[in-house]
Amino acid sequence: MRRTYISTDWHCNHGKILQYENRPADFTKRIIVNHSKILTQKDILIVLGDVWFNRISELKEAIAQIDCKKFLIKGNHDHKSVTWYMRNGFDWCGELLVMHNILFSHKPQQRLEGTDFNVHGHFHKTSHKIEDYEWYDKEYHRGLSIEYAEYKPILLEKFLFGDVKNEQLWRRYFK
């Protein structure tokens, strides 16, 4: 069975993120190793932006270690073209993605008709404020922080619905 995982704001090789978010010195290695251990060929990984900073030439080799379908939602720090990210390891790249009635984005987006959730990154633990988005709705918007996820990908259904799976909801989104 194909599973969908999400991850966000890797900021690989970004020196200042160490102090901004109090990350461990080996966070880039942790992210790649954790993702490569958890994900399989059958899985989909959606990265919600801000994937790679310095030593950009290392991206392709690092991404190749993660053996699954990899989708990138471009973040505010992802300045290369969609084509460039796809040539360097991602199977798909874009600004927004709607899948399973879920809007995936880097920054929170205003409600999109026909979607039930907006799964996004961008906030980390300390850098950004939900209050800056007066339309932010905690029932609709679901923010992920890789710092709270221990630098691992999170199973989408677990992120949205917790450990107790509501079978009717699960069938609606992940059949």
N, C-alpha and C positions, 0 to 999 in steps of 0.2 A: 504494500500500500504506500502510495506517495504521501509524504508528510511535508507540511510547509512550516519553515522556521523563519524567525525574524531576528535581526541584529541591527545595530545602529552606531553611528558616531565612533568608528574605530580610531580615527585620527592617527593612524599608524605613522611612526617616525616623527611625530609632532612633539618637539621638546617642551614647549610651554604648557601642553595639556597635563604634563606631570604635576606641575604646581597648581594649575587651574582646577583640576579635578582630583588632586591627590592620588594619582595613579602610581602603581609600582613601576620601577625602571624598566622591567621586561614586558610591559603591557603589549607591545606589538607581537612579540613571540607568543605570549599567552593567547592572544586572540586567534592567531593562525592555528596554533596547536589545538586549542579547544574546539574550534570549528571543524578542523580536519578529523578529530576523534569522534565527534558526535554525528556529523552528517554523512549520508551514504549516497550512492549513485541515484537512488530512487527519490531523494529529497529535493525540495526547492528551498533556497535561501534567498530571502529578500533583505537586502542591506538598505537601511533607511538614510543613507547619505553620509557624507564626510568620511570617506573611506581611507584616503592615503594622503600624506603630506610630503615630506622630504624623501629623497632617494626614490623618486617616482618610478625609476627604471626597475625597481625590485618588485613592483606590484604584480606583474604577470607571473613571475615564479612563485610568489607567495599564494596567489589566488589558485594556481594550478594544484596546490597541495590540498585544496578543499574540493572533494570529489562529489559534486552535486550540481544541479542547475542553479546558477547564480544570477539574481536580478539586482540591479543597482538603481535606487531612486536617488537622483543627484541631489546633493546637499549644497548648502551655501559656500562650502569650501571645495567642491568638486568642479574645477574650472576647465577640465579637458572636455573635448567633444564626446557626444554619445558614441560615435564610431570609435574613438580612441579607447574608451573603456571596454567596448566590446572586443576590440582587437587585443586587449590586454587582460582577458580572462572572464569577463562577464558575458552571459548568454543573452541578456537583455539589459537595456539602460534607458531611462527616461526621467521626466520630471515628476510624474504621478503615475500611479497604477491602481486600477479598480479590478478586484478579483474577489469572488465569493461575496459580493455586496459590501466589500470593505475597501475604503479609500486608503491607500498607502502613500505617505508623503514624508518629506524630511521635517519641515516645519508644519505645525497644525494648520489645517485648512478649514475655511468655513464650510458648513454642512453642504454636501453635494446630494442632490435629489437621487433617490434610488440606493443610497448607501446607508448602512446601519452603524458603521464605526469609521473613525479616522484614526488609523494606527500610524504614529509618527515618532520621530526622534527629536533631536535638536536641544532639548532642555538639559541633558546631563543631570548632575546632582545639584549644581550650584550656579551655573553660568547665566541662565535665562529665567524669566519669570512668566508664569501663566497669566498673571495679572495684565501683562502687555497685550493680551488677546481678549478683549472684553466679551467676545462672542464664544469663548471657550466653554464647552459643556462637558463636564466630567463623565457624563453617561455616554456621549458620542465620541469624544476624543480620548484616545488611549496612548499615553506617552511611554516610550521605552527608554531606559538608560542602561547602556552596557556596563556602567560602573555597578549598578544594582544587580545586574545579571551575571556578575562574576566573570565578565569577559567571555561569555558563552552565548551561543544562539539559543533562543527560546522557542519552543513549540508554540505555534500561533494559537491553537485551540486552548492550550493551557494559559497563555497570556490573556486571552479574552475571557475565558470562562472558569479559570482556576482548575484545581485538581478534580473537583467533582464535575463530571461531564454530564450535561443535560443532553440526553440522547436526541431529543427533537431539535435543539439548537445545533448540535453537532451535525446531524443529517442535512440541515438547511445549508450550512456553510461548507462542509467538508466531505460531502458524498462523493 
